[in-house]
Amino acid sequence: MGKQPVRMKAVVYSLSPFQQKIMSGLWKDLPSKIHHKISDNWISATLLLAPLVGTYTYVQQYQEKEKLAHRY
């Protein structure tokens, strides 16, 4: 039961210069795609953004009130 050499093939994957425009479809007409997604899902977008905007506004008002309170 001796060891027998096994032939291995190395496979190298690379992009040819002619196939490097794979990702261009993602960026093509991006503002229109974003508008379409938001208009289709405006309820979900509102429910996502409303708490974030509300929290940010509350924090800004609280910090402003604290600044005024510490001045006197």
Backbone as a ProteinNet text record, in pm:
[ID]
protein_1_A
[PRIMARY]
MGKQPVRMKAVVYSLSPFQQKIMSGLWKDLPSKIHHKISDNWISATLLLAPLVGTYTYVQQYQEKEKLAHRY
[TERTIARY]
83.2	0	88	149.1	233.1	152.4	214	147.8	162.9	51.1	54.6	34.8	112.7	97.8	-36.5	-98.2	-226.2	-205.1	-253.8	-239.3	-351	-311.8	-407.9	-408.5	-527.2	-538.8	-570.9	-502	-529.4	-623.1	-728.3	-824.4	-814.9	-793	-780.8	-895.5	-973.2	-1083.7	-1042.6	-1073.4	-1047.2	-1147.9	-1167	-1256.4	-1177.4	-1233.4	-1168	-1202.9	-1125.4	-1155.4	-1290	-1341	-1466.4	-1587.9	-1568.6	-1679.8	-1681.6	-1623.6	-1614.4	-1728.3	-1828.9	-1941.7	-2059.9	-2033.4	-2137.6	-2219.5	-2155.3	-2222.4	-2286.3	-2267.8	-2318.8	-2470.5	-2537.6	-2683.2	-2740.6	-2664.8	-2711.7	-2717.5	-2625.9	-2616.3	-2692.7	-2735.4	-2805	-2942.9	-2972.2	-3102	-3137.9	-3041.2	-3059.5	-3167	-3173.7	-3279.8	-3420.3	-3438.8	-3570.2	-3604.7	-3506.1	-3529.6	-3565	-3495.3	-3523.8	-3663.6	-3699.7	-3834.3	-3940.6	-3917	-4013.2	-4029.9	-3919.8	-3926.8	-4003	-3974.4	-4040.6	-4188.4	-4220.8	-4361.7	-4441.5	-4378.4	-4448.4	-4464.7	-4370.2	-4370.4	-4372	-4453.1	-4449.9	-4495	-4583.6	-4628.2	-4512.5	-4443.2	-4328	-4218.5	-4195.2	-4092.8	-4130.5	-4259.4	-4305.2	-4290	-4328.4	-4317.7	-4171.7	-4082.3	-3940.2	-3882	-3916.4	-3853.4	-3916.4	-4045.9	-4113.3	-4051.5	-4027.7	-3964	-3822.6	-3749	-3612.8	-3614.3	-3701.4	-3711	-3764.7	-3865	-3921.6	-3820.3	-3743.6	-3640.7	-3533.8	-3490.5	-3388.6	-3438.9	-3563.3	-3621.6	-3632.5	-3676	-3687.9	-3551.8	-3450.8	-3316.8	-3265.3	-3287.9	-3242.9	-3311.7	-3442	-3515.2	-3470.3	-3446.2	-3401.1	-3264.7	-3174.1	-3040.9	-3046.5	-3133.4	-3147.1	-3202.6	-3299	-3356.6	-3250.6	-3166.2	-3059.4	-2957.3	-2925.2	-2830.9	-2886.7	-3013.8	-3075.4	-3083.9	-3108.8	-3120.6	-2985.8	-2876	-2743.7	-2687.1	-2745.5	-2695.7	-2730.4	-2843.3	-2889	-2851.7
-117.9	0	124.7	152.6	271	394	505.4	630.9	651.9	689.1	716.7	866.3	925.7	1068.6	1097.5	1206	1245.2	1376	1381.1	1503.2	1600.1	1723.5	1827.7	1932.4	1980.8	2089.9	2217.8	2322.1	2451.9	2530	2581.5	2660.4	2804	2893.4	3034.8	3108.8	3180.2	3258.8	3405.1	3468.4	3611.3	3671.3	3801.1	3871.1	3918.8	3896.5	3950	4098.1	4175.4	4318.2	4343.1	4244.4	4260.5	4229.9	4174.8	4135.8	4213.2	4330.7	4403.5	4502.2	4501.7	4592.4	4520.1	4429.7	4350.8	4438.3	4526	4605.2	4732.5	4764.6	4891.6	4897.2	4783.6	4781.7	4826.5	4813.3	4857.2	5008.8	5078	5223.8	5295.8	5222.3	5285.3	5331.9	5460	5519.7	5499.8	5521.7	5498.8	5587.8	5718.4	5799.7	5751.7	5708.2	5657.3	5528.6	5443	5318	5345.2	5441.4	5475.5	5533.4	5622.5	5682.4	5575.4	5481.4	5373.2	5286.8	5254.5	5172.5	5244.4	5374.4	5449.8	5468.6	5496.7	5517.5	5387.9	5275.9	5147.7	5112.2	5152.6	5114.6	5237.5	5336.8	5463	5445.5	5351.1	5329.3	5275.1	5178.5	5122.5	5226.6	5308.3	5412.4	5514.3	5549.3	5644.5	5585.8	5460.3	5396.6	5378.4	5372.9	5362.8	5499.7	5601.3	5731.8	5816.3	5802	5886.8	5874.6	5754.1	5746.7	5805	5788.8	5843.2	5995.8	6053.9	6199.4	6253.7	6187.4	6231	6227.2	6121.3	6108.7	6215.2	6238	6339.4	6478	6509.4	6639.4	6655.5	6552	6556.8	6582.7	6513.1	6528.7	6670.4	6724.2	6860.3	6961.3	6947.2	7039.1	7025.2	6901.6	6877.8	6942.2	6924.7	6982.5	7134.4	7192.4	7337.5	7387.7	7315.4	7351.7	7341	7240.4	7223	7336.1	7378.5	7489	7616.4	7642.6	7762.6	7756.5	7638.5	7622.5	7642.9	7604.2	7616.5	7756.8	7840.8	7977.2	8059.9	8031.6	8114.5	8057.7
0	0	0	-108.7	-119.7	-158.9	-143	-180.3	-329.7	-392.5	-535.7	-557.9	-644.7	-671.2	-740.2	-698.2	-756.1	-830.7	-952.5	-1030.8	-993.9	-965.9	-930.3	-1041	-1069.5	-1165.8	-1090.4	-1122.1	-1060.5	-1152.2	-1093.3	-1170.2	-1121.8	-1213.4	-1180.1	-1246.9	-1165	-1218.1	-1223.4	-1333.3	-1344.9	-1442.2	-1430.4	-1522	-1642.2	-1757	-1875	-1885.6	-1957.4	-1971.2	-2039.4	-2110.2	-2181.9	-2094.9	-1975.9	-1889.8	-1757.4	-1752.5	-1627.1	-1606.5	-1690.6	-1673.6	-1611.4	-1519	-1454.5	-1360.4	-1284.5	-1182.8	-1237.4	-1361.8	-1413.9	-1412.1	-1419.6	-1417.1	-1284.1	-1175.4	-1044.7	-1035.1	-1099.4	-1087	-1196.2	-1298	-1409.4	-1363.9	-1381.1	-1348.7	-1201.6	-1113.3	-969.5	-906.3	-935.3	-872.8	-907.9	-1028.8	-1069.7	-996.1	-976	-903.2	-757.1	-695.7	-555.9	-543.7	-635.9	-633.5	-649.8	-737.3	-760.9	-635.8	-570.2	-448.6	-337.7	-320.6	-214.2	-245.3	-371.7	-404.7	-392	-417.1	-399.7	-252.1	-169.3	-27.8	61.4	31.6	106.3	249.9	275.9	414.1	497.7	443.4	515.3	533.7	431.1	441.6	548.6	554.9	656.2	795.7	811.1	942.3	985	889.5	921.8	957.7	879.3	896.3	1006.6	1031.4	1130.2	1270.4	1322.1	1455.3	1456.9	1348.7	1344.2	1345.5	1263.2	1257.4	1389.4	1446.3	1573.5	1686.2	1693.7	1797.4	1780.8	1658.4	1631.7	1671.1	1635.4	1670	1820.2	1889.5	2035.8	2100.5	2053.9	2111.2	2088.2	1968.4	1939.7	2030.5	2048.6	2135.7	2281.5	2324.8	2463	2487.1	2390.6	2405.7	2407.3	2326.1	2324.4	2457.6	2512.7	2642.7	2753.1	2747.5	2846.1	2837	2715.2	2698.6	2761.5	2737	2793.5	2945.3	3001	3145.7	3215	3150.8	3212.4	3201.6	3118.1	3104.9	3227.5	3291.5	3403.2	3535.5
[MASK]
++++++++++++++++++++++++++++++++++++++++++++++++++++++++++++++++++++++++

